[in-house]
Amino acid sequence: MSVTLTEKAANEVKKVITEQNMPEDVVLRVGVQGGGCSGFAYSLGFDTTTTERDRVAEFFGVKMAVDKKFDPYLDGTVVDFYDGLEKRGFVFNNPNVVKSCGCGSSFQV
């Protein structure tokens, strides 16, 4: 799989799934969309369906789906969860990024 999930991020995803009473077959869907100040932005959400175009893997009890079309943008990316005094949320450690902006969610490859 081109994208991996850390244990800390997986624990946070499981917490959200439980708190929002989502179905057992839910998957974390990771992707890329056009936009942001650097050209692309990460997308993160939940889905109950997958297709043959998806790469599906399980990390620490969380199923994650990534459409194969995002491989050139996300290959080697690690999704982590940061919980600090100044901010809290999911972070994408993407080795393909050549430029990003100050917001941390917009990038170029």
N, C-alpha and C positions, 0 to 999 in steps of 0.2 A: 504494500500500500504506500502511496506517495505521502500520506499524512498520518502522523501518529498523535496520540493523546497521552499526556502525562497522568500519573495516578492522582495528583492533586486536582487536575481539571476533570478527570472522570468522577471523582468524588463530588465535585460541585455539580456536575451534570446530573448525577444520580439524585442529589438533594433537590434540584429543580423538578425532576421528573416526579419524585415522591410528593413534593409540596403542591404541584399542580395536578396531581392525580391523573397522570398520563397513562395510556394503555401500555401493557407489557411489551408490545411489539414495536414501540417507538424507537427510532434511530436518530442520532445526532447527525444532521446534514451540514457538511462544510463545503463552502464554495467561494466563488469570486464573482463580483458584479462590477460593471463599469461605473465609474464615478469617483468621488473624492478628489482632493486637490492634487493627487499624483497620478490619477488615471484609473486605478482599480481599488476596490475595497473588498474586504473579506465579508463573507456571509456565514452566519451560524444560526441554525434553527432546528426544529424537530419535524420529523416526517414519519408517516406510518407505512409508506410504500417505497420500494426500491425497484430498479429496472436492471436489465442486462448491461446498461451503460455505466452502472455504479460499481465502484470498488467498495466492498463492505468488509469491515474487520471489527473485531472486538478488542477493546482495551480496558482492562480492569473492570469488566462487567458492563461496559457501555458499548453498544453497537454504533458504529460510525459509518456513514455513507458519503462518498465523494464521487461525483460524476467524472468519468475518465477525461472529458474535455478540459478539465482543470489541471491535468497533470503538468503541463509546461509551466504553470504559474505556482503550483503548490508542491512540487516534488521535493521531498525532504523536510517539509514543514512540520514543526512540532507545536501543537496547541497546548498551552499551559494556562494556569490560573494564577493571577497575581493578587495578593491581598495585603496592601500596604496602607500606610497612613494617608498618602496623597491620592491613591486611586485603588479601585478594586474591579477586577474583571478578567475576561479571557484575553490572552495575548498570543500572537502568532509569531513564532520564531522561524522565519522563512529565509533559507540560504540563497534564494534566487533574487531577492530584492536588491536593486541597484540604486533606488532612490525612494525615500519615504518622507512624509511630512511630520510636523510636530504632533498631530493628533494620534499617530500610531496605528491608525486603521486604514490608511490609504498608502498605496505603494506603486512602484513601477518595477517590471522585470526586464 
